[in-house]
């Protein structure tokens, strides 16, 4: 779990409730008051705590038998994917960190389940280790400037639930997910529409 914000907390909660046995939680940040409108594992008394600690506390309350590995680090060049990580959920909130994570997954031969939200828009795709389409291709030409419209709880919950479904699909050895159709799911909650876009490998 790379990132424990709006998306990451929704994905974690879904996976723990589904019975996933071991999660590795990675985040460097602390809970702030402004997080509470969309980051569902935290409440007012958690403000000031490290997100990995606050998230772990709540996940153990959901299912005491879950195994959690906590990593208080920023995703940046020079760090490595945990050797036991086979599937990585990209729940980060900036493009440079996402690109670093994608490259780390490629080198570690880990599946990357990417999710992103802005306002009431969202997207999900899954990138296999040997995929010729990487996040840098999908976001080519996009500015690295911070998001203009913050995500709200509803969009985080929808996108996070779909990311969790993609992860469960791999755990259960399904072959019907976005990765095997080479598609990106685009979500528009303004008009409640979804569209799958085929990802074309770069020439």
Beta strands, then each sheet from edge to edge (+ up, - down):
strand 1: 22-26
strand 2: 67-71
strand 3: 87-90
strand 4: 111-118
strand 5: 121-127
strand 6: 183-188
strand 7: 193-198
sheet 1: 1+ 2+
sheet 2: 3+ 4+ 5- 6+ 7-
end
